[in-house]
């Protein structure tokens, strides 16, 4: 039986070139969940701006490197256990995923000096993971405005809806990370004041996939030419990020117990290359189907704002207590378009997103607290930390907290073993044009870090 589908009509809009749909969220997403490095630092909640006296100072505050007195090699691994409970129209869907990665590997090398300290460091650091997963299914009783213009055997074209009382499945997956190849150094300008610099070549990669299907399980759509059986959509997007990063840090010892530190991370311009593909299939009861496919490439630039870190630490031989704060104005994030491209309609679309960034994103201050205690006679240290990260969207209450703990063992005079755990729990409400009912997610992550440092 003949039928001809002239076009698809989805009320909210079906975008065949998903690479052309960059939003304000895409710009912020590049660095929003940056976690940092260091088994000790992350066990203490990242409250490391006024400590940073090991290899991880190359990220937290390069001025702290000046406190290192021996050549060291440091490496660490991370394992993330991601758990998601998604509630969709009364149906609960559970999902668990695991991700194991090399977190960092690098060296610290004090150089000979007649007085003071001069230290260099370098290495590979994975500072952010894009790993995320959502799967849910259930009966969709809210219209998603999906429908099709179909020409029947008599040449009559009518619009036929396939949008309610269908069974829906959706899976969204993201994997990847943001990595830095860093070179840093620190110098003691006086007995109580050190200055440090880190420069990094940044490369990130994120693979995003989206799969949606809806089925006429109740056999409601059974009359020709609207005898729909199944509609599926698959989207894939691979993004590569490239940038240069520069940060300058300083530390001051106020006395033998108290130290303060500060860091300025300068704006970076990320060059983004995207490869995208899209396909959808519409199946009918008589096994006929109609496909649409599209793919392409796209590139653009995103400029990130200044980051300012400040911290204070109180330390002696038995315990350390530290706190830090990170300020960032997300509204200053910008898509950058050259004069050559400004008249291109596609580029105008992402430039318009700058207005959304300025209007809907806000200044944030992250707070971090950490503590460490030595167990005398055991060569062991216990650590704990807390991190508060506000949502960058203006007037949002979807803030996140993380709790961390760790233990450090001195294996011998030259080898130190650190183990840390970071726990996060939060709720996320999301929807898209295919599932307008929305889904509520209860997400929890447990990340285990294992680090080894070796004195050369």
C-alpha positions as MATLAB code, in Angstrom:
seq = 'XXXXXXXXXXXXXXXXXXXXXXXXXXXXXXXXXXXXXXXXXXXXXXXXXXXXXXXXXXXXXXXXXXXXXXXXXXXXXXXXXXXXXXXXXXXXXXXXXXXXXXXXXXXXXXXXXXXXXXXXXXXXXXXXXXXXXXXXXXXXXXXXXXXXXXXXXXXXXXXXXXXXXXXXXXXXXXXXXXXXXXXXXXXXXXXXXXXXXXXXXXXXXXXXXXXXXXXXXXXXXXXXXXXXXXXXXXXXXXXXXXXXXXXXXXXXXXXXXXXXXXXXXXXXXXXXXXXXXXXXXXXXXXXXXXXXXXXXXXXXXXXXXXXXXXXXXXXXXXXXXXXXXXXXXXXXXXXXXXXXXXXXXXXXXXXXXXXXXXXXXXXXXXXXXXXXXXXXXXXXXXXXXXXXXXXXXXXXXXXXXXXXXXXXXXXXXXXXXXXXXXXXXXXXXXXXXXXXXXXXXXXXXXXXXXXXXXXX';
ca = [
       0.000    0.000    0.000;
       1.459    3.325   -1.058;
       2.047    6.249    1.210;
       4.448    9.186    0.965;
       5.755   11.058    3.993;
       6.472   14.595    2.920;
       8.002   15.905    6.125;
       8.116   15.574    9.868;
       6.340   18.062   12.095;
       7.301   18.259   15.745;
       5.843   21.173   17.640;
       8.857   22.043   19.765;
      11.171   21.557   16.825;
      13.193   18.647   15.511;
      16.744   19.742   14.789;
      18.355   17.638   12.079;
      21.767   19.228   12.570;
      22.310   18.935   16.320;
      25.760   20.418   15.871;
      24.041   23.707   15.043;
      22.236   23.834   18.365;
      24.896   25.166   20.722;
      23.350   26.709   23.778;
      24.499   28.691   26.777;
      24.561   25.414   28.683;
      27.057   23.941   26.168;
      29.465   26.808   26.828;
      29.235   26.484   30.617;
      29.358   22.684   30.523;
      32.974   22.678   29.303;
      34.355   23.591   32.750;
      31.389   23.658   35.150;
      32.110   20.384   36.980;
      35.881   20.806   37.164;
      37.038   18.712   40.108;
      40.813   19.078   40.235;
      43.434   16.497   41.152;
      45.277   15.116   44.141;
      44.293   12.218   46.375;
      45.110   14.234   49.490;
      43.628   17.474   48.159;
      40.313   15.912   47.134;
      40.031   13.956   50.399;
      40.182   17.371   52.104;
      37.356   18.709   49.928;
      39.708   20.583   47.597;
      40.463   23.074   50.393;
      44.019   23.206   49.153;
      44.689   26.767   48.047;
      46.725   27.518   51.180;
      48.423   24.073   51.303;
      49.314   22.684   47.853;
      52.633   21.359   49.167;
      52.809   18.330   46.871;
      52.524   17.582   43.163;
      48.825   18.598   43.050;
      49.930   22.180   43.766;
      50.452   22.392   40.003;
      46.638   22.618   39.830;
      45.511   24.133   43.172;
      48.232   26.722   43.770;
      51.648   26.496   42.082;
      53.183   28.631   44.852;
      52.816   25.617   47.156;
      55.343   23.676   45.086;
      58.102   25.709   46.750;
      57.585   23.633   49.920;
      58.664   20.387   48.207;
      62.180   19.412   49.281;
      62.730   16.109   47.427;
      62.372   14.909   43.848;
      59.043   13.118   43.614;
      57.024   11.107   41.144;
      53.278   11.022   41.679;
      50.540    8.975   40.034;
      46.890    8.317   40.829;
      43.918    6.381   39.492;
      40.209    7.064   39.882;
      37.143    4.832   39.767;
      33.696    6.436   39.523;
      30.548    4.499   40.394;
      27.557    6.375   38.943;
      24.044    5.525   40.125;
      20.834    7.015   38.742;
      17.228    6.383   39.835;
      14.910    7.960   37.268;
      11.191    8.356   37.999;
       9.104    8.684   34.831;
       5.294    8.741   35.011;
       5.322    6.617   38.156;
       7.818    4.063   36.850;
      11.202    3.839   38.594;
      14.227    2.995   36.449;
      17.583    2.122   38.063;
      20.952    2.339   36.374;
      24.554    1.871   37.527;
      27.727    2.566   35.563;
      31.431    2.359   36.416;
      34.320    4.378   34.952;
      38.025    3.769   35.725;
      40.656    6.251   34.527;
      44.199    7.473   35.040;
      43.771   10.624   37.102;
      47.277   12.098   36.971;
      50.963   11.327   36.618;
      53.770   13.825   37.089;
      56.971   14.874   38.787;
      58.236   17.561   41.155;
      61.896   18.609   41.068;
      63.545   21.068   43.480;
      66.501   22.823   41.822;
      69.711   23.687   43.655;
      69.763   27.209   45.075;
      72.113   29.109   47.366;
      69.135   30.117   49.475;
      65.353   29.944   49.349;
      63.644   27.486   47.047;
      63.130   26.970   43.309;
      60.940   24.037   42.238;
      59.555   22.883   38.895;
      56.826   20.338   38.196;
      55.118   18.848   35.186;
      52.685   16.143   34.226;
      49.327   14.935   32.950;
      46.142   15.700   34.889;
      42.517   14.734   34.331;
      40.632   17.592   36.010;
      37.024   16.923   34.942;
      34.886   13.945   33.933;
      31.863   14.255   31.650;
      30.564   10.797   32.591;
      26.781   10.707   32.953;
      23.992    8.282   32.122;
      20.206    8.392   32.102;
      17.780    5.638   31.072;
      14.037    5.503   31.599;
      10.907    4.055   30.057;
       7.187    4.166   30.646;
       3.805    5.090   29.204;
       3.695    8.620   27.805;
       0.259   10.180   28.217;
       1.290   13.775   27.485;
       1.473   14.874   23.856;
       4.984   15.460   22.496;
       3.521   16.968   19.295;
       5.096   14.372   17.033;
       3.209   13.957   13.778;
       3.678   13.461   10.069;
       2.301   14.815    6.797;
       1.385   11.743    4.779;
       0.102   11.487    1.216;
      -2.243    8.530    0.745;
      -2.993    6.470   -2.352;
      -5.428    9.136   -3.646;
      -2.828   11.894   -3.415;
      -4.463   13.512   -0.395;
      -2.047   14.949    2.155;
      -3.120   15.097    5.779;
      -1.367   15.548    9.079;
      -1.469   12.526   11.379;
      -0.404   12.668   15.021;
       1.589    9.951   16.759;
       1.993   11.633   20.109;
      -0.090   10.238   23.010;
      -0.722    6.996   24.879;
       2.461    5.419   23.581;
       5.235    3.576   25.379;
       8.444    5.649   25.475;
      12.091    4.799   26.062;
      14.951    7.256   26.317;
      18.656    6.885   26.989;
      21.156    9.735   27.276;
      24.815    8.932   27.732;
      27.887   11.132   28.051;
      31.501   10.020   28.451;
      34.814   11.841   28.338;
      37.103   14.112   30.294;
      39.017   17.383   30.304;
      42.782   16.864   30.509;
      45.705   19.179   31.146;
      49.372   18.751   30.258;
      50.893   21.147   32.754;
      54.251   22.710   33.503;
      54.643   24.747   36.676;
      57.191   26.283   38.943;
      57.545   28.112   42.239;
      60.136   30.358   43.835;
      60.579   31.570   47.393;
      60.987   35.333   47.139;
      61.441   35.613   50.912;
      61.311   33.223   53.887;
      57.572   33.811   54.193;
      56.449   34.513   50.622;
      56.356   32.215   47.568;
      55.135   32.769   44.043;
      54.192   30.158   41.448;
      53.014   29.842   37.851;
      51.383   26.997   35.938;
      50.712   26.880   32.230;
      48.671   24.063   30.727;
      47.776   22.708   27.329;
      44.152   21.648   27.682;
      42.449   18.983   25.617;
      39.035   17.520   26.289;
      36.826   15.011   24.579;
      33.148   14.328   25.162;
      30.967   11.764   23.411;
      27.255   12.338   23.752;
      24.573    9.952   22.523;
      20.797   10.228   22.644;
      18.339    7.457   21.788;
      14.567    7.769   21.915;
      11.815    5.364   20.884;
       8.079    5.299   21.228;
       5.847    2.338   20.489;
       2.149    1.859   19.774;
       1.899   -0.918   22.363;
      -1.850   -0.412   22.777;
      -2.421   -0.635   18.991;
      -4.274    2.682   18.970;
      -2.763    3.798   15.664;
      -3.957    0.999   13.378;
      -5.750    2.559   10.408;
      -3.980    3.204    7.116;
      -2.151    5.504    6.485;
      -1.596    6.274   10.192;
      -0.930    2.678   11.242;
       2.166    3.725   13.195;
       4.102    1.071   15.076;
       7.367    2.667   16.246;
       9.332    5.895   15.953;
      13.033    6.023   16.882;
      15.564    8.850   17.054;
      19.342    8.535   17.469;
      21.711   11.448   17.907;
      25.479   11.366   18.367;
      27.777   14.276   19.119;
      31.541   14.150   19.622;
      33.135   17.352   20.932;
      36.864   18.054   21.128;
      38.074   20.968   23.258;
      41.442   22.721   22.966;
      42.783   25.623   25.034;
      45.752   27.143   26.841;
      45.478   27.826   30.550;
      47.525   30.104   32.798;
      47.349   30.532   36.558;
      49.463   32.494   39.023;
      49.513   31.733   42.738;
      51.025   33.167   45.898;
      51.398   32.025   49.504;
      52.277   33.878   52.697;
      53.251   32.261   56.006;
      51.764   34.557   58.617;
      53.483   32.570   61.379;
      54.512   28.975   62.065;
      50.882   27.824   62.170;
      48.909   29.941   59.706;
      49.327   30.250   55.958;
      47.184   32.057   53.392;
      47.137   31.559   49.640;
      45.578   33.025   46.535;
      45.371   32.066   42.861;
      44.270   33.851   39.700;
      43.311   31.670   36.750;
      43.155   33.751   33.606;
      40.410   33.436   30.978;
      40.916   30.742   28.370;
      39.524   30.528   24.866;
      38.383   27.013   24.021;
      38.389   25.940   20.407;
      35.595   23.392   19.974;
      35.349   20.901   17.111;
      32.151   18.918   16.799;
      31.136   15.936   14.714;
      27.463   15.122   14.766;
      25.092   12.600   13.240;
      21.341   12.132   13.356;
      18.915    9.500   12.148;
      15.317    8.618   12.768;
      13.059    5.831   11.566;
       9.303    5.604   11.391;
       7.880    2.052   11.265;
       4.362    1.019   10.287;
       2.268   -2.026   11.134;
       2.925   -3.593    7.735;
       6.733   -3.410    8.350;
       7.192   -0.445    6.007;
       9.536    2.236    7.313;
      10.810    5.683    6.422;
      14.320    6.900    7.404;
      16.001   10.296    7.668;
      19.756   10.700    8.212;
      22.044   13.680    8.587;
      25.646   14.311    9.676;
      28.256   17.037    9.597;
      30.975   19.016   11.343;
      30.953   22.287   13.222;
      33.438   24.406   15.149;
      33.283   27.474   17.382;
      35.087   29.252   20.245;
      34.117   29.735   23.896;
      35.853   32.151   26.271;
      35.761   31.288   29.963;
      35.840   33.883   32.789;
      38.497   34.654   35.404;
      38.675   32.338   38.416;
      39.820   33.647   41.799;
      40.795   31.282   44.642;
      41.618   32.218   48.223;
      42.400   29.993   51.173;
      43.662   29.730   54.733;
      45.306   26.787   56.483;
      46.243   26.117   60.097;
      48.782   23.336   60.440;
      51.222   21.694   62.837;
      52.775   18.238   63.184;
      49.563   16.594   64.411;
      46.725   18.224   62.493;
      45.799   20.495   59.594;
      42.589   22.476   59.095;
      42.010   24.370   55.867;
      39.354   26.306   54.029;
      39.114   27.911   50.605;
      36.698   29.727   48.325;
      36.510   29.975   44.527;
      34.799   32.919   42.821;
      33.690   32.849   39.195;
      31.291   35.021   37.183;
      29.627   32.598   34.766;
      27.721   35.407   33.052;
      31.006   36.472   31.468;
      31.270   33.207   29.536;
      31.047   34.007   25.833;
      30.829   32.405   22.430;
      33.356   34.148   20.198;
      32.732   34.660   16.499;
      35.122   36.309   14.071;
      34.084   39.224   11.861;
      34.365   36.880    8.895;
      31.602   34.614   10.238;
      29.333   37.214   11.808;
      26.935   37.280    8.846;
      26.506   33.517    8.816;
      23.028   32.642   10.113;
      24.285   29.618   12.034;
      26.885   31.701   13.849;
      24.316   34.374   14.630;
      22.366   31.725   16.469;
      25.198   30.990   18.914;
      26.011   34.686   19.297;
      22.451   35.177   20.506;
      23.223   32.679   23.257;
      25.590   35.268   24.738;
      22.543   37.269   25.772;
      21.244   34.216   27.623;
      24.603   33.765   29.349;
      24.585   37.379   30.513;
      20.951   37.273   31.599;
      20.469   33.811   33.094;
      23.874   32.903   34.553;
      25.284   34.331   37.752;
      28.340   34.795   39.931;
      29.127   31.842   42.200;
      31.341   31.181   45.197;
      32.356   27.599   45.915;
      33.250   26.778   49.518;
      35.635   24.017   50.553;
      36.623   22.753   54.002;
      39.160   20.094   54.933;
      40.975   18.531   57.867;
      43.805   16.080   58.399;
      45.048   14.385   61.577;
      48.186   12.365   62.183;
      47.951    9.112   64.138;
      51.183    9.107   66.184;
      53.196    5.913   65.972;
      51.288    4.552   62.963;
      52.716    6.680   60.091;
      49.071    7.151   59.080;
      46.926   10.222   58.428;
      43.135   10.487   58.359;
      41.393   13.126   56.236;
      37.951   14.542   55.663;
      36.387   17.299   53.586;
      33.269   19.090   52.404;
      32.568   20.980   49.163;
      29.629   23.248   48.358;
      29.112   24.073   44.672;
      26.287   26.477   43.748;
      24.403   26.135   40.479;
      25.577   28.788   37.999;
      22.038   29.429   36.743;
      20.582   32.569   38.299;
      18.003   32.007   41.080;
      18.438   28.219   40.874;
      18.289   26.171   44.066;
      19.885   23.090   42.481;
      23.152   23.392   44.414;
      25.429   20.441   45.112;
      27.428   19.245   48.088;
      30.161   16.634   48.272;
      31.632   14.789   51.236;
      35.063   13.213   51.175;
      37.348   11.111   53.338;
      40.770    9.582   52.991;
      43.655    7.793   54.597;
      47.391    8.009   53.958;
      49.964    5.303   54.711;
      53.708    5.755   54.779;
      54.840    2.475   53.209;
      58.526    3.278   53.779;
      60.769    6.319   53.781;
      60.265    6.863   50.049;
      56.772    5.589   49.207;
      53.456    7.024   50.314;
      50.044    5.475   49.556;
      46.858    7.587   49.638;
      43.278    6.349   49.328;
      40.299    8.715   49.155;
      36.540    8.574   48.625;
      34.291   11.363   47.336;
      30.513   11.063   47.705;
      27.949   13.235   45.919;
      24.133   13.106   45.938;
      21.754   15.380   44.081;
      18.381   15.564   42.350;
      17.941   16.617   38.739;
      14.710   17.392   36.912;
      14.940   17.259   33.131;
      12.748   17.103   30.053;
      13.019   17.397   26.283;
      10.676   17.700   23.321;
      10.246   13.913   23.104;
       9.360   13.461   26.789;
       7.595   16.674   27.883;
       6.308   14.970   31.054;
       9.835   15.259   32.399;
      11.818   12.853   34.534;
      13.074   13.201   38.111;
      16.507   11.739   38.779;
      18.112   10.900   42.119;
      21.817   10.682   41.349;
      24.635    9.482   43.562;
      28.301    9.084   42.721;
      31.119    7.441   44.622;
      34.633    8.132   43.380;
      37.596    6.201   44.758;
      41.089    7.672   44.265;
      44.326    5.775   44.789;
      47.559    7.737   44.688;
      51.204    6.772   45.086;
      54.087    9.197   45.524;
      57.723    8.102   45.363;
      60.771   10.033   46.542;
      63.629    9.730   44.088;
];
